[in-house]
Amino acid sequence: MVANWIKEEANPAIEKLTKINLEVVEQIAITLIEKGLSVDEFSRLIDIAPLEVSKWLKGNHNFSERTLNEIQETLRN
């Protein structure tokens, strides 16, 4: 339903943000596996509640620029 709405009401800015959010979620999931981190361990590294990180991994969250920067910095280390 949402995908159809996006196709019909296409907004390049929203599409770009959605793509970035999904890429970040994918990178978080990959990094957790590669580094053997649990959601709890990762959430402590970025000082975010584990429940919030779980929402991210389900794709139920839009990231702020600040949060994106923090996540990217943590993933690089």
TORBA-275857 format. One record per atom (N, C-alpha, C, O): atom name; x, y, z. Coordinates in Angstrom, 1 decimal. Layout:
N
<pt atom="CA" xx="X" yy="Y" zz="Z"/>
...
***
This chain:
77
<pt atom="N" xx="0.8" yy="-1.2" zz="0.0"/>
<pt atom="CA" xx="0.0" yy="0.0" zz="0.0"/>
<pt atom="C" xx="0.9" yy="1.3" zz="0.0"/>
<pt atom="O" xx="0.6" yy="2.2" zz="-0.8"/>
<pt atom="N" xx="1.9" yy="1.3" zz="0.9"/>
<pt atom="CA" xx="2.7" yy="2.4" zz="1.0"/>
<pt atom="C" xx="3.6" yy="2.6" zz="-0.3"/>
<pt atom="O" xx="3.8" yy="3.7" zz="-0.8"/>
<pt atom="N" xx="4.0" yy="1.4" zz="-0.8"/>
<pt atom="CA" xx="4.8" yy="1.4" zz="-2.1"/>
<pt atom="C" xx="4.0" yy="2.0" zz="-3.2"/>
<pt atom="O" xx="4.5" yy="2.8" zz="-4.0"/>
<pt atom="N" xx="2.7" yy="1.6" zz="-3.3"/>
<pt atom="CA" xx="1.9" yy="2.2" zz="-4.3"/>
<pt atom="C" xx="1.7" yy="3.7" zz="-4.2"/>
<pt atom="O" xx="1.7" yy="4.4" zz="-5.2"/>
<pt atom="N" xx="1.5" yy="4.1" zz="-3.0"/>
<pt atom="CA" xx="1.3" yy="5.5" zz="-2.7"/>
<pt atom="C" xx="2.6" yy="6.3" zz="-3.1"/>
<pt atom="O" xx="2.5" yy="7.4" zz="-3.8"/>
<pt atom="N" xx="3.7" yy="5.8" zz="-2.8"/>
<pt atom="CA" xx="5.0" yy="6.4" zz="-3.2"/>
<pt atom="C" xx="5.1" yy="6.5" zz="-4.7"/>
<pt atom="O" xx="5.6" yy="7.5" zz="-5.2"/>
<pt atom="N" xx="4.8" yy="5.4" zz="-5.4"/>
<pt atom="CA" xx="4.8" yy="5.5" zz="-6.9"/>
<pt atom="C" xx="3.9" yy="6.5" zz="-7.4"/>
<pt atom="O" xx="4.3" yy="7.3" zz="-8.4"/>
<pt atom="N" xx="2.7" yy="6.7" zz="-6.8"/>
<pt atom="CA" xx="1.7" yy="7.6" zz="-7.4"/>
<pt atom="C" xx="2.1" yy="9.0" zz="-7.0"/>
<pt atom="O" xx="1.9" yy="10.0" zz="-7.7"/>
<pt atom="N" xx="2.6" yy="9.2" zz="-5.8"/>
<pt atom="CA" xx="2.9" yy="10.6" zz="-5.3"/>
<pt atom="C" xx="4.4" yy="10.8" zz="-5.1"/>
<pt atom="O" xx="4.8" yy="11.5" zz="-4.2"/>
<pt atom="N" xx="5.1" yy="10.3" zz="-6.0"/>
<pt atom="CA" xx="6.6" yy="10.3" zz="-5.9"/>
<pt atom="C" xx="7.1" yy="11.6" zz="-5.6"/>
<pt atom="O" xx="6.9" yy="12.7" zz="-6.2"/>
<pt atom="N" xx="7.9" yy="11.6" zz="-4.5"/>
<pt atom="CA" xx="8.6" yy="12.8" zz="-4.0"/>
<pt atom="C" xx="10.1" yy="12.4" zz="-4.0"/>
<pt atom="O" xx="10.5" yy="11.6" zz="-3.1"/>
<pt atom="N" xx="10.9" yy="13.0" zz="-4.8"/>
<pt atom="CA" xx="12.4" yy="12.6" zz="-4.8"/>
<pt atom="C" xx="13.0" yy="12.7" zz="-3.5"/>
<pt atom="O" xx="13.9" yy="11.8" zz="-3.1"/>
<pt atom="N" xx="12.7" yy="13.7" zz="-2.7"/>
<pt atom="CA" xx="13.3" yy="13.9" zz="-1.4"/>
<pt atom="C" xx="13.0" yy="12.7" zz="-0.4"/>
<pt atom="O" xx="13.8" yy="12.2" zz="0.3"/>
<pt atom="N" xx="11.7" yy="12.3" zz="-0.4"/>
<pt atom="CA" xx="11.2" yy="11.2" zz="0.4"/>
<pt atom="C" xx="11.8" yy="9.9" zz="-0.1"/>
<pt atom="O" xx="12.3" yy="9.1" zz="0.8"/>
<pt atom="N" xx="11.9" yy="9.7" zz="-1.4"/>
<pt atom="CA" xx="12.5" yy="8.5" zz="-1.9"/>
<pt atom="C" xx="14.0" yy="8.4" zz="-1.5"/>
<pt atom="O" xx="14.4" yy="7.3" zz="-1.2"/>
<pt atom="N" xx="14.7" yy="9.5" zz="-1.6"/>
<pt atom="CA" xx="16.1" yy="9.5" zz="-1.2"/>
<pt atom="C" xx="16.3" yy="9.2" zz="0.3"/>
<pt atom="O" xx="17.1" yy="8.4" zz="0.6"/>
<pt atom="N" xx="15.5" yy="9.8" zz="1.1"/>
<pt atom="CA" xx="15.6" yy="9.6" zz="2.6"/>
<pt atom="C" xx="15.2" yy="8.1" zz="2.9"/>
<pt atom="O" xx="15.9" yy="7.5" zz="3.7"/>
<pt atom="N" xx="14.2" yy="7.6" zz="2.2"/>
<pt atom="CA" xx="13.8" yy="6.2" zz="2.4"/>
<pt atom="C" xx="14.9" yy="5.3" zz="2.0"/>
<pt atom="O" xx="15.2" yy="4.3" zz="2.7"/>
<pt atom="N" xx="15.6" yy="5.6" zz="0.9"/>
<pt atom="CA" xx="16.7" yy="4.7" zz="0.4"/>
<pt atom="C" xx="17.8" yy="4.8" zz="1.4"/>
<pt atom="O" xx="18.4" yy="3.7" zz="1.7"/>
<pt atom="N" xx="18.2" yy="6.0" zz="1.9"/>
<pt atom="CA" xx="19.2" yy="6.1" zz="2.9"/>
<pt atom="C" xx="18.9" yy="5.3" zz="4.1"/>
<pt atom="O" xx="19.8" yy="4.6" zz="4.7"/>
<pt atom="N" xx="17.7" yy="5.5" zz="4.6"/>
<pt atom="CA" xx="17.3" yy="4.8" zz="5.9"/>
<pt atom="C" xx="17.5" yy="3.3" zz="5.7"/>
<pt atom="O" xx="18.0" yy="2.6" zz="6.6"/>
<pt atom="N" xx="17.0" yy="2.7" zz="4.6"/>
<pt atom="CA" xx="17.1" yy="1.3" zz="4.3"/>
<pt atom="C" xx="18.5" yy="0.8" zz="4.2"/>
<pt atom="O" xx="18.9" yy="-0.2" zz="4.7"/>
<pt atom="N" xx="19.4" yy="1.7" zz="3.6"/>
<pt atom="CA" xx="20.8" yy="1.3" zz="3.4"/>
<pt atom="C" xx="21.5" yy="1.3" zz="4.8"/>
<pt atom="O" xx="22.3" yy="0.4" zz="5.1"/>
<pt atom="N" xx="21.1" yy="2.2" zz="5.7"/>
<pt atom="CA" xx="21.7" yy="2.3" zz="7.0"/>
<pt atom="C" xx="21.3" yy="1.1" zz="7.8"/>
<pt atom="O" xx="22.1" yy="0.4" zz="8.5"/>
<pt atom="N" xx="20.0" yy="0.7" zz="7.7"/>
<pt atom="CA" xx="19.5" yy="-0.5" zz="8.4"/>
<pt atom="C" xx="20.3" yy="-1.7" zz="7.9"/>
<pt atom="O" xx="20.7" yy="-2.6" zz="8.8"/>
<pt atom="N" xx="20.4" yy="-1.8" zz="6.6"/>
<pt atom="CA" xx="21.2" yy="-3.0" zz="6.1"/>
<pt atom="C" xx="22.6" yy="-3.0" zz="6.6"/>
<pt atom="O" xx="23.1" yy="-4.1" zz="7.0"/>
<pt atom="N" xx="23.2" yy="-1.8" zz="6.6"/>
<pt atom="CA" xx="24.6" yy="-1.8" zz="7.1"/>
<pt atom="C" xx="24.7" yy="-2.1" zz="8.6"/>
<pt atom="O" xx="25.7" yy="-2.7" zz="9.0"/>
<pt atom="N" xx="23.8" yy="-1.6" zz="9.4"/>
<pt atom="CA" xx="23.8" yy="-2.0" zz="10.8"/>
<pt atom="C" xx="23.7" yy="-3.5" zz="11.0"/>
<pt atom="O" xx="24.5" yy="-4.1" zz="11.7"/>
<pt atom="N" xx="22.8" yy="-4.1" zz="10.3"/>
<pt atom="CA" xx="22.6" yy="-5.6" zz="10.4"/>
<pt atom="C" xx="23.8" yy="-6.3" zz="10.0"/>
<pt atom="O" xx="24.3" yy="-7.2" zz="10.7"/>
<pt atom="N" xx="24.4" yy="-5.9" zz="8.9"/>
<pt atom="CA" xx="25.7" yy="-6.5" zz="8.4"/>
<pt atom="C" xx="26.8" yy="-6.4" zz="9.4"/>
<pt atom="O" xx="27.5" yy="-7.3" zz="9.7"/>
<pt atom="N" xx="26.9" yy="-5.2" zz="10.0"/>
<pt atom="CA" xx="28.0" yy="-4.9" zz="10.9"/>
<pt atom="C" xx="27.8" yy="-5.7" zz="12.2"/>
<pt atom="O" xx="28.8" yy="-6.2" zz="12.8"/>
<pt atom="N" xx="26.6" yy="-5.8" zz="12.7"/>
<pt atom="CA" xx="26.3" yy="-6.6" zz="13.9"/>
<pt atom="C" xx="26.8" yy="-8.0" zz="13.7"/>
<pt atom="O" xx="27.4" yy="-8.6" zz="14.6"/>
<pt atom="N" xx="26.5" yy="-8.6" zz="12.5"/>
<pt atom="CA" xx="26.9" yy="-9.9" zz="12.2"/>
<pt atom="C" xx="28.4" yy="-10.0" zz="12.1"/>
<pt atom="O" xx="29.0" yy="-10.9" zz="12.7"/>
<pt atom="N" xx="29.0" yy="-9.1" zz="11.3"/>
<pt atom="CA" xx="30.5" yy="-9.2" zz="11.1"/>
<pt atom="C" xx="31.2" yy="-9.0" zz="12.4"/>
<pt atom="O" xx="32.2" yy="-9.7" zz="12.6"/>
<pt atom="N" xx="30.8" yy="-8.1" zz="13.3"/>
<pt atom="CA" xx="31.5" yy="-7.9" zz="14.5"/>
<pt atom="C" xx="31.0" yy="-8.7" zz="15.7"/>
<pt atom="O" xx="31.5" yy="-8.6" zz="16.8"/>
<pt atom="N" xx="30.0" yy="-9.5" zz="15.4"/>
<pt atom="CA" xx="29.4" yy="-10.4" zz="16.5"/>
<pt atom="C" xx="28.8" yy="-9.6" zz="17.6"/>
<pt atom="O" xx="28.9" yy="-10.1" zz="18.8"/>
<pt atom="N" xx="28.2" yy="-8.5" zz="17.3"/>
<pt atom="CA" xx="27.6" yy="-7.7" zz="18.3"/>
<pt atom="C" xx="26.1" yy="-8.0" zz="18.4"/>
<pt atom="O" xx="25.4" yy="-8.2" zz="17.4"/>
<pt atom="N" xx="25.6" yy="-7.9" zz="19.6"/>
<pt atom="CA" xx="24.2" yy="-8.0" zz="19.9"/>
<pt atom="C" xx="23.6" yy="-6.6" zz="19.7"/>
<pt atom="O" xx="24.3" yy="-5.6" zz="19.7"/>
<pt atom="N" xx="22.2" yy="-6.6" zz="19.7"/>
<pt atom="CA" xx="21.6" yy="-5.3" zz="19.6"/>
<pt atom="C" xx="21.9" yy="-4.5" zz="20.9"/>
<pt atom="O" xx="22.1" yy="-3.3" zz="20.8"/>
<pt atom="N" xx="21.9" yy="-5.2" zz="22.0"/>
<pt atom="CA" xx="22.2" yy="-4.5" zz="23.3"/>
<pt atom="C" xx="23.6" yy="-3.9" zz="23.3"/>
<pt atom="O" xx="23.8" yy="-2.8" zz="23.7"/>
<pt atom="N" xx="24.6" yy="-4.6" zz="22.8"/>
<pt atom="CA" xx="26.0" yy="-4.1" zz="22.7"/>
<pt atom="C" xx="26.1" yy="-2.9" zz="21.8"/>
<pt atom="O" xx="26.7" yy="-1.9" zz="22.1"/>
<pt atom="N" xx="25.5" yy="-3.1" zz="20.6"/>
<pt atom="CA" xx="25.5" yy="-1.9" zz="19.7"/>
<pt atom="C" xx="24.8" yy="-0.7" zz="20.3"/>
<pt atom="O" xx="25.3" yy="0.4" zz="20.1"/>
<pt atom="N" xx="23.7" yy="-0.9" zz="20.9"/>
<pt atom="CA" xx="22.9" yy="0.2" zz="21.5"/>
<pt atom="C" xx="23.8" yy="0.9" zz="22.5"/>
<pt atom="O" xx="23.7" yy="2.2" zz="22.7"/>
<pt atom="N" xx="24.5" yy="0.2" zz="23.3"/>
<pt atom="CA" xx="25.4" yy="0.8" zz="24.3"/>
<pt atom="C" xx="26.5" yy="1.7" zz="23.6"/>
<pt atom="O" xx="26.8" yy="2.7" zz="24.1"/>
<pt atom="N" xx="27.0" yy="1.2" zz="22.5"/>
<pt atom="CA" xx="28.1" yy="1.9" zz="21.8"/>
<pt atom="C" xx="27.6" yy="3.2" zz="21.3"/>
<pt atom="O" xx="28.4" yy="4.2" zz="21.3"/>
<pt atom="N" xx="26.3" yy="3.3" zz="20.9"/>
<pt atom="CA" xx="25.8" yy="4.6" zz="20.3"/>
<pt atom="C" xx="24.9" yy="5.3" zz="21.3"/>
<pt atom="O" xx="24.3" yy="6.3" zz="21.0"/>
<pt atom="N" xx="24.8" yy="4.7" zz="22.5"/>
<pt atom="CA" xx="24.0" yy="5.3" zz="23.6"/>
<pt atom="C" xx="22.5" yy="5.6" zz="23.2"/>
<pt atom="O" xx="22.0" yy="6.7" zz="23.3"/>
<pt atom="N" xx="22.0" yy="4.5" zz="22.6"/>
<pt atom="CA" xx="20.5" yy="4.5" zz="22.2"/>
<pt atom="C" xx="19.9" yy="3.3" zz="22.8"/>
<pt atom="O" xx="20.5" yy="2.2" zz="22.9"/>
<pt atom="N" xx="18.7" yy="3.4" zz="23.3"/>
<pt atom="CA" xx="18.0" yy="2.3" zz="23.9"/>
<pt atom="C" xx="17.9" yy="1.1" zz="22.9"/>
<pt atom="O" xx="17.6" yy="1.3" zz="21.7"/>
<pt atom="N" xx="18.1" yy="-0.1" zz="23.5"/>
<pt atom="CA" xx="18.0" yy="-1.3" zz="22.6"/>
<pt atom="C" xx="16.7" yy="-1.4" zz="21.9"/>
<pt atom="O" xx="16.6" yy="-1.9" zz="20.7"/>
<pt atom="N" xx="15.6" yy="-1.0" zz="22.5"/>
<pt atom="CA" xx="14.3" yy="-1.1" zz="21.8"/>
<pt atom="C" xx="14.3" yy="-0.2" zz="20.6"/>
<pt atom="O" xx="13.7" yy="-0.5" zz="19.5"/>
<pt atom="N" xx="14.9" yy="1.0" zz="20.6"/>
<pt atom="CA" xx="15.0" yy="1.9" zz="19.5"/>
<pt atom="C" xx="15.8" yy="1.2" zz="18.4"/>
<pt atom="O" xx="15.4" yy="1.3" zz="17.2"/>
<pt atom="N" xx="16.9" yy="0.6" zz="18.7"/>
<pt atom="CA" xx="17.7" yy="-0.1" zz="17.7"/>
<pt atom="C" xx="16.9" yy="-1.2" zz="17.0"/>
<pt atom="O" xx="17.0" yy="-1.4" zz="15.8"/>
<pt atom="N" xx="16.2" yy="-1.9" zz="17.8"/>
<pt atom="CA" xx="15.3" yy="-3.0" zz="17.3"/>
<pt atom="C" xx="14.3" yy="-2.4" zz="16.3"/>
<pt atom="O" xx="14.0" yy="-3.1" zz="15.3"/>
<pt atom="N" xx="13.8" yy="-1.3" zz="16.6"/>
<pt atom="CA" xx="12.8" yy="-0.6" zz="15.6"/>
<pt atom="C" xx="13.6" yy="-0.3" zz="14.3"/>
<pt atom="O" xx="13.0" yy="-0.5" zz="13.2"/>
<pt atom="N" xx="14.8" yy="0.2" zz="14.4"/>
<pt atom="CA" xx="15.6" yy="0.5" zz="13.2"/>
<pt atom="C" xx="15.7" yy="-0.8" zz="12.4"/>
<pt atom="O" xx="15.5" yy="-0.7" zz="11.1"/>
<pt atom="N" xx="16.1" yy="-1.9" zz="13.0"/>
<pt atom="CA" xx="16.3" yy="-3.1" zz="12.3"/>
<pt atom="C" xx="15.1" yy="-3.7" zz="11.6"/>
<pt atom="O" xx="15.2" yy="-4.5" zz="10.7"/>
<pt atom="N" xx="13.9" yy="-3.3" zz="12.1"/>
<pt atom="CA" xx="12.7" yy="-3.7" zz="11.5"/>
<pt atom="C" xx="12.3" yy="-2.7" zz="10.4"/>
<pt atom="O" xx="11.3" yy="-3.0" zz="9.7"/>
<pt atom="N" xx="13.0" yy="-1.6" zz="10.2"/>
<pt atom="CA" xx="12.7" yy="-0.6" zz="9.2"/>
<pt atom="C" xx="11.5" yy="0.3" zz="9.6"/>
<pt atom="O" xx="10.9" yy="0.9" zz="8.8"/>
<pt atom="N" xx="11.3" yy="0.4" zz="10.9"/>
<pt atom="CA" xx="10.2" yy="1.2" zz="11.5"/>
<pt atom="C" xx="10.6" yy="2.5" zz="12.0"/>
<pt atom="O" xx="10.1" yy="3.0" zz="13.0"/>
<pt atom="N" xx="11.7" yy="3.1" zz="11.4"/>
<pt atom="CA" xx="12.2" yy="4.3" zz="12.0"/>
<pt atom="C" xx="12.8" yy="5.2" zz="10.9"/>
<pt atom="O" xx="13.5" yy="4.6" zz="9.9"/>
<pt atom="N" xx="12.7" yy="6.5" zz="11.0"/>
<pt atom="CA" xx="13.4" yy="7.4" zz="10.1"/>
<pt atom="C" xx="14.5" yy="8.0" zz="10.9"/>
<pt atom="O" xx="14.2" yy="8.5" zz="12.0"/>
<pt atom="N" xx="15.7" yy="8.1" zz="10.4"/>
<pt atom="CA" xx="16.8" yy="8.6" zz="11.1"/>
<pt atom="C" xx="16.9" yy="10.1" zz="11.0"/>
<pt atom="O" xx="16.7" yy="10.7" zz="9.9"/>
<pt atom="N" xx="17.3" yy="10.7" zz="12.1"/>
<pt atom="CA" xx="17.7" yy="12.1" zz="12.0"/>
<pt atom="C" xx="19.1" yy="12.2" zz="11.5"/>
<pt atom="O" xx="19.9" yy="11.2" zz="11.5"/>
<pt atom="N" xx="19.5" yy="13.3" zz="11.0"/>
<pt atom="CA" xx="20.9" yy="13.5" zz="10.5"/>
<pt atom="C" xx="21.9" yy="13.2" zz="11.6"/>
<pt atom="O" xx="22.9" yy="12.6" zz="11.3"/>
<pt atom="N" xx="21.6" yy="13.7" zz="12.8"/>
<pt atom="CA" xx="22.5" yy="13.5" zz="13.9"/>
<pt atom="C" xx="22.7" yy="12.0" zz="14.2"/>
<pt atom="O" xx="23.8" yy="11.5" zz="14.4"/>
<pt atom="N" xx="21.6" yy="11.2" zz="14.2"/>
<pt atom="CA" xx="21.7" yy="9.8" zz="14.5"/>
<pt atom="C" xx="22.4" yy="9.1" zz="13.4"/>
<pt atom="O" xx="23.2" yy="8.2" zz="13.6"/>
<pt atom="N" xx="22.1" yy="9.5" zz="12.1"/>
<pt atom="CA" xx="22.8" yy="8.9" zz="11.0"/>
<pt atom="C" xx="24.3" yy="9.1" zz="11.1"/>
<pt atom="O" xx="25.1" yy="8.1" zz="10.9"/>
<pt atom="N" xx="24.8" yy="10.3" zz="11.5"/>
<pt atom="CA" xx="26.2" yy="10.5" zz="11.7"/>
<pt atom="C" xx="26.8" yy="9.7" zz="12.8"/>
<pt atom="O" xx="27.9" yy="9.1" zz="12.7"/>
<pt atom="N" xx="26.1" yy="9.5" zz="13.9"/>
<pt atom="CA" xx="26.6" yy="8.7" zz="15.0"/>
<pt atom="C" xx="26.7" yy="7.3" zz="14.6"/>
<pt atom="O" xx="27.6" yy="6.6" zz="14.9"/>
<pt atom="N" xx="25.7" yy="6.8" zz="13.9"/>
<pt atom="CA" xx="25.7" yy="5.4" zz="13.5"/>
<pt atom="C" xx="26.8" yy="5.1" zz="12.5"/>
<pt atom="O" xx="27.6" yy="4.2" zz="12.7"/>
<pt atom="N" xx="27.0" yy="6.0" zz="11.6"/>
<pt atom="CA" xx="28.1" yy="5.9" zz="10.6"/>
<pt atom="C" xx="29.4" yy="5.9" zz="11.3"/>
<pt atom="O" xx="30.3" yy="5.1" zz="10.9"/>
<pt atom="N" xx="29.6" yy="6.8" zz="12.2"/>
<pt atom="CA" xx="30.9" yy="6.8" zz="13.0"/>
<pt atom="C" xx="31.1" yy="5.5" zz="13.7"/>
<pt atom="O" xx="32.2" yy="5.0" zz="13.7"/>
<pt atom="N" xx="30.1" yy="5.0" zz="14.4"/>
<pt atom="CA" xx="30.2" yy="3.8" zz="15.2"/>
<pt atom="C" xx="30.5" yy="2.6" zz="14.2"/>
<pt atom="O" xx="31.3" yy="1.7" zz="14.6"/>
<pt atom="N" xx="29.9" yy="2.6" zz="13.1"/>
<pt atom="CA" xx="30.1" yy="1.5" zz="12.1"/>
<pt atom="C" xx="31.5" yy="1.5" zz="11.6"/>
<pt atom="O" xx="32.0" yy="0.4" zz="11.2"/>
<pt atom="N" xx="32.1" yy="2.6" zz="11.5"/>
<pt atom="CA" xx="33.5" yy="2.7" zz="10.9"/>
<pt atom="C" xx="34.5" yy="2.2" zz="11.9"/>
<pt atom="O" xx="35.6" yy="1.7" zz="11.5"/>
<pt atom="N" xx="34.2" yy="2.2" zz="13.2"/>
<pt atom="CA" xx="35.2" yy="1.8" zz="14.2"/>
<pt atom="C" xx="35.1" yy="0.3" zz="14.5"/>
<pt atom="O" xx="35.8" yy="-0.2" zz="15.3"/>
***
